[in-house]
């Protein structure tokens, strides 16, 4: 029954979003905008979104545990690109994000984000990401401030992040390496090192872009 409910939700959410872009990823871990919170258990990650060339976009992320086929995270986003020149700035709202245990105990998170980027050249882009949010059914609050570089060379991509997290006053660095196998398949590797407490997280995955 849980598997049927999960499948129905995927079909419903994807169709109602009227997605124009999408991807499915199988990973040894999960995904989180906060690198230190990345899950270590295998997940299937589904993303769907409206036309990314528009100033106002909507998107859905659905993450599901591979072992039990129960949802991990369901997040709805809306984003607006208010500066759209060489320098780009985007504000976004998580409306909201839900996290679930294997027993379907749900917590929700309302987040606000600011993304900025500036291309140095065709290969290198500098950027920053700020996330501020709070849980709707607990006293959890978080602020993430990060700077990043995104370097592309042929089929390779290297996203390097340095960040500060208000929860526990954590500082850390994270690296995402991707390789475009062809126009649809992409291999990915992610690593996080939290300098403050020495925590290490590593995942690998295979992503299919629709």
N, C-alpha and C positions, 0 to 999 in steps of 0.2 A: 504493500500500500504506500509506503514512504517513497519508493522508487517511482510509482505512478504519479503521486502528487508532485514530485520533483520534475518529472518530465512534462507534466501539464503546465507547470509554472513557467518552464523555459519557453515552451511554445507560445503561451499567452503573452508573456512579457516581451518576447522578441517581436511578435506580430503587432502588438499595440504600439511599440516604439517606431514602427515603419522604418526599419533600419536600412541604411544605404551603405554602411560599412560594417564589417564584423570579423571576428577571429575566434578560433577555438585552440586552446593550448593545454597540453598534457605536461604536468610538471611534477618533479619530486618534492616540491614545496608549494607555497601559495604566493600571493601577491599582496603587498600593502604599500600605500603611499608613504608610510613611515617604515623605512628599511628595517629598523630594529624590531618591528612587530611582524615580520614576515614569518609565515607558518613553515614548519619543518615537515609536515605530513603531506603526502602526495595529493594533488588537487587537479581538477579539470577547471579551467578558467575560460569563461565565455564573455566576449565583449561585443556589443552592438551599438551602432550610433547613426545619427543623421549625417547629412552632407558636411564634412569637415571644412569645406571652403566657405560655408556660410558664417556670418558673424555670430549668430545665435545657434547653438547646437544642443542636442540632448543625447545622452548615452546611458547604457545599462552595463553593469558588470555583475556576473553571476559566477560564484566560485563554489565548487562542490567536492567533498571528500571522495577520493577514489575507492577507499576501502569499504565504507558504509553507504556511499551514494546519498549522503545527507548534505544539505546546503551548509556552506561555511559563511559566505557573505553574499548579500544582495544589495547593490548600491545603484541608485539613480542619480544622475548628474545633469545639471544644465550649466552651460558656460557661454560667456559673451566676450568677444574679442573687441575691446573698446579702443585699442590702438592697433592699427593694421598697416603699418609701414614696414621699413626694414627692421625697426624695433617693434616688437609685438608684446602686447600685454592683454591677459585674459583673466577675467574674474569668473569664479564658479561657485555653485552651491550644491552640496550633497543633500538630496531632498527625500528621505534621509538615506543613511546606510544602515543595513541590518546585519547583525552577526548572530549566528545560531550554533548552539551546542548540538551534539548528536542526538540529544533528547528533545530537540526543537525548543529549547529555552532561548528566547529572543531578547537581545539588547539592541537599542537603536542609537544612532550617532548623527548629529546634525553638524555639518562642516561648511566652512567658508574657505576658499582658496584664491590665491593670486599667483599667476604664472607669468614670467617675463623672459624674453629671449632676444638675442642679438647675434646675427651671423658675422663672424670675423672674416670668413671666406667661404667657398663652396663646401669645404670639408669640416670646418670647426664652427660650432655655435656655443656661445656662453649663455647661461640661463640661471634663473632662480625660481624657487617655489616656496610659498608660505601657506601653511595650513593651520587654521584655528577652528576648534570645534569642541563640542561637549555632548555627553550622553544625555538622552532624553529621559531615561529611567534610572539614573544613578548620578553621583556627584563627580564623575570622571570628566576632566577637562584636559585639553592638550593643545600645545602650539609647537609646530615644526617650522624651522627656518633652514633652508638649504640653498647651496649654490652648486652649479653643475657645469660640466663641459660635455658636449656631444660631438664626437669625432667620427666621421664617415670616410671610409676608404674602400672603394670598389664594393665588394659584398659585405664588408665588415662594418660593425658599428660598436663604438665604445662610449658608454654613458657613465661618467664618473661623478659621484656626489660627495659632498661634505655637508654635515648637518648638525644642528642642535635641537634637542627635544626637551621640552619643559618637564615632562614626566621623568623624574629621577635626575634631572639636569644632565641628560646623556648627550655626549658628542660622539660622532661616528663617521665612517666613510663607507661607501658602497660602490660597487662596480657591476655594470650589466654589459656583457659582451654578446653580440648577436652576429649571426652569419646567415645571409640570404642564400638558401640552397637553390631556389628558383623563384618565380614570380609569386608562388603561393606559400611555400614552406620556409620556415626560419628556425634555426637552432639557437638556443639561448642558454647563457650561464649567468648566474647572479651570485654575488658574494657581499656580505656585510660584516664589518668589524666595528663593534662599539668600543671606542677607546676607553670610556669611563669604567666599564666593568669587564672588558676583555671578551665579550660575547661574540661568537663567530657563527654566521649562518651562511650556508651554501646550497644552491639549488641549480638544477639543469632542466631544460624543457624543450619541447618541440611544438612550434606554433604554426597553425594553418590559417592564412588570411583568405577570406572569402572573395 
